[in-house]
C-alpha cells in the first residue's frame, strides 16, 4: 500500500506499537521448558485483549494447502520460518524465530525476532547479530528514489563476507492493506533493479540467514521451511514506512 493521509499513518504507527508490545511480552517467556504452543497462546491472548486480530491465524497464502493454524510462527534452530507451534519444549541453547502480525483498524503490520533460549553458543550469537544488522542495513536503503534492488544488494553485500547462506527463495513484501502485498523484496540483487521506492510505501523487510548453505526444504506440514543441511537459521523483520526523510520503523521494540 501507499499511505494517503496522516490518519492512515497514525493508524499504522499504532498498529506497529501494539505488535511490538506483544513481541516484547512473548520474548520474555522464551525460556527452557516452555512449549511453542504456550508462546502462541500468549501472543493470541495479548493481541485480542486490545481488540486487534491476529493476522496469520487462518490466513491461507497463495499455493498453501490449508490456512495457517496459529497466531505465531515459532521456528527453532534449523527451522527457517513459518514453524507451526505445538507441543515442542524449548531447551537451553536453542534459538527461536518468532514471527507474527496483527490487524488494527483495517491495517496490517508484521515483524519477527530470533531470540536465545537461555545461554547459547557464540556461533549462534554471531549468526543472530549478523542477521539483525543485515536488516538494519537493508532498511537504510528504503528511501524515495531508490529501488527494491538497492535493499537486497545492501543485505547481500553485508552478509557475504561472513560466508553464511542468505536464503534466496523467501523475502520481504509490501504490507498494510493485506498480510502480503507487492512488491516482493528479495534479500539479494543489484542496485537500481526492481520497482522504485516511493514516499508513503509500507514495506516488511526480512532477511533469513543460514549458518550453512542458503538451501531450504519445505516440511510435510506445508509451512515450515528448514535448512537443507540442518544448520541453524536466524530471521529478523520490521514493518517500515517510507517517508520523505527516509525509512521509519513502525514495529520498533
Beta strands, then each sheet from edge to edge (+ up, - down):
strand 1: 53-54
strand 2: 72-76
strand 3: 79-81
strand 4: 95-104
strand 5: 107-116
strand 6: 165-166
strand 7: 172-174
strand 8: 181-185
strand 9: 202-205
strand 10: 208-210
strand 11: 216-218
strand 12: 225-227
strand 13: 233-235
strand 14: 238-243
strand 15: 246-249
sheet 1: 1+ 4- 2+
sheet 2: 1+ 4- 5+
sheet 3: 3+ 12- 11+
sheet 4: 6+ 10- 13+
sheet 5: 8+ 7- 9+ 14- 15+
end
